[in-house]
Amino acid sequence: MTTWHMLKHFGVPLEGLELKIDSRGSPPLGGGEVFLRVPNINSTLTAVNWVDEGMVKRIRGVSFSTRLSPQIESHIIYAARGIFNRFIPDVHIFTDHRSGASGGRSPGYGVSLVAETTTGCLFSVDATVSYPSVDEINEESEKPELMSPEDLGVQAASVLLEEVAQGGVIDSTHQGLLFILCALCPADVSKFCVGQLTPHGIETLRNIRDFLNVMFVIKPDPNSNTVTLKCVGGGVNNTARKVS
């Protein structure tokens, strides 16, 4: 949900994009299966001027469990709403209980949360808990204690609020992808605002400099603790695309 929305800012048409979760898999045995279809882009990307983050107006999410009682999802939702409803009333978290073949090969549970702002910015977080394998349990002198569904809901909600508090137009996990998309744009100026730079984001900036020869102008804002970045795109085209 968050990634596709970001692609739309760069002129990527959402028609033809398809993501379907056929089965959910939890560690250690996994078993999840995701179907993804991404069409070719008929033209180049579009440079962005994306600096207005807005205010949070709604929160959506999905709570899931695999090979466990569906009541776990209700506990996660109740705990997360207990945090969110102190600040905003428009909160809706769906449930996705999986069992059998669609539940993978290991039990587990988790939640994905997305906050949407008045200017259309999305911030997302994911949190999961999975049961260890038999070999891992045998190696431990005591059975490991797992995070409860209530604690997981509180943790995920708190992390999402931290992402919003950091500011910027995207969450910290999408910084690297945002930098790459701006570097792939035509030779036009892109300007955007993010929160505190993450180690992955900084490393992505270095890789873009080395491989695409695109440099970013970085300007921190001490008042909002955000960072504004500007760059001129490298003008990369899809030369492998067939021309009719």
N, C-alpha and C positions, 0 to 999 in steps of 0.2 A: 504493500500500500504506500509506504513512504518512498521507496525507490522509484516506482512508476510515476508518482506525482512529481518527483524531481526531474525525471526525464522529460516530462511535458514542458517544463520551463525552457528546455533546450530545443524545442521544436520537434521532438520525437512523437510521431502520431501513436496514439494508444490503440488504434485499430490494428488487430492482428496480434497484439500482445496477449498472451494467455499463460496463466499460472494456476495449476491444479494440484492440490495435495491428495494424491491417491491413498497414501497411508502415512502414518506418523511413526517414527522410530526413535526410541530412546537408547542411550548408551547402557550397557557396553555392546549389546548384540545388534543394535540398530534395527534395520528392516524398513526404514522409511523410504517412500518413493514420491518424487515430485516431477510433474510434467511441466516443462517450460517451453514456450514457443516465442521467439523474438524475430520479427520480420526484418528484412534489409531496409536501411534508410535510403530513400530515393534521392535525397539531397543532403547537403552538409548540415551540421548543427547550427544553432542560433546562439549568438552571444547573449549574455544575461546581464541585467542590472537589478540585482536581488539583494536589497539591504533592509527592507522593512519587515520586521518579524511579527509585529502585531501583538495581540493579547489572546490567550487561550480561551476558546469559546466552547469546546466540547472535547470529550475523551471517549475513545472507542477501544475495544480490545477483544481478544479471544483467549479463553482459558481452556486448556486441553488436558486430557489424561489418557494414558495408554495402558490397557490391561489392569486397570484398577477401578475402584468404585467411582461412579460419576459424582458422588457427593463431595469428592475432593475439589472439584471445580467450583462448587458453591462456596466452599470455605475460602478459596483463593479470591473469588469475586467479593465476598463479604468483607474480607480484610482490606482489599484494595480500595473499595468504595468508602470504607471508613476513613481512609486518608484523603481521597479526592473530594468527598462531599463537604469537607471543611472549607473548600475554596470554590467549587463549581458544582452546580446541580446536574448538568447535562452529562451524565456518565452512563455508558451502556457497554457491558462486557458480555460477549456471546460465549457459549459453551460448545465444545467439540470433543465428545467422548468417543474413543476408538477402542474396539475390542476385536478379537479374532485376527484375520489376516490384515485388516486395515490398522491394527494397533501395534504393528511391528513385532519384534521378538523379545522385548524387554519392557518391564513396567516402568512408568515414570509420569511426571506431570509438569506443567509449566504454564506460562501466560505471556502473551504479547500485547503491549499497550501502545496506543498512538494518541498524541495530543494534537489537535488542530487549532490554529490561530485564526484571528479575524482577517488576516491577509493571505490565508491559504498555506501557511508553512506547517509542516508536519514533523513531529519529534516522536521517535519510537524507541522502545526498549524490549528486550526479551530476557526471560529468566526461566530456568528449568531445573528440575531435580530428578535424578535417576538412581535406581537401585544398583549397587555394585554386583559384579559377577561372583559366582561361587568361589572361584580361585582367589579373588581379592579378599573375600570374607575369611577364607581359611588362612591367608597370610597374616591377617590382623588378629591380635590376641582378643580383642573385643569387637563385637559387631558395630560398625560405624553408625553414628547417629545422623539421620537425615533431617534436613530442614522441613518443618511442618508446612502444610499448605497455607496456614495463616501467616507464618513468617515470610513465606515466599511472596504472598500478595503484598504485604507491607514493604518488603524489600523492593519489589518491582515498581510499586507506586512511588516510593521515595526516590529511586533512581530516575524515574521519569520527571519528577519535580525538579531534581538537580539539573537534568538536561535543559529544562525550560528556563531555570534560573541562570544558566550560563549564557543565555542569549544566542543570537545568531539566527539564521534562517533554516538550519538543518541541525540534526543531532550529531554527536561526536563520532558515531560509527559510520556516518556517511561523508565525513570530510574528504577521505581519499578519493572516493568516486566523484565528488563535486569538483575537486581539483583536476582530475583527469578529463572530465567533460569540458571544463573551461579551456584546458590546454589543447583539446582536439577541435575547438571551434575555429571558424575562419579567422583571417587576420583582422579581427575587430576586438575592441576592449570589452572585457567582462569584469564586472565589479560585484562583489558579494560580501556578506558579513557572516562570520562564524563565532562560536564561543572560543574558549581556550584551545589552542592547538594541541592535538594529541600526538604521541610519539609516532603512530602510524601515519597521521596526516603530514608530519614533518618529513618522514622518510619518503612519502609519496611526492612531496615537493622536490626533494633532492633527485628522485628518479626521473621526474618530468624534466628537470633541468639537464640531466645527463643524456636522456634518450630523445627528448623532443626539442631541446634547446629553447625552452619556454621559461622565462623568469617571472616571478610574481613580486609585485610591490606590496609589502606587508606593513600595515599601519595600525598599531594597537590603540584602543580607545580607553584611557584610564578611568573615565567616568562610568562606562557601562561594562568594563572588563571584557569587551568583545574585540575582535580583530577584523579589520577590513582589508580585503585582498583585491588586487587588480592585476590583470595580465592581458597580453595580446595573444590571441589564439595562434596555434601553429599551422592552421589551414590544412589539416589532414583530411584526405578524401578516401573513400572506399574504392580503391582501384580494382579490387577483385569483383565488384558488382557488374553483372552483365548489363550492357546497354542495348535496349531494344531499338 
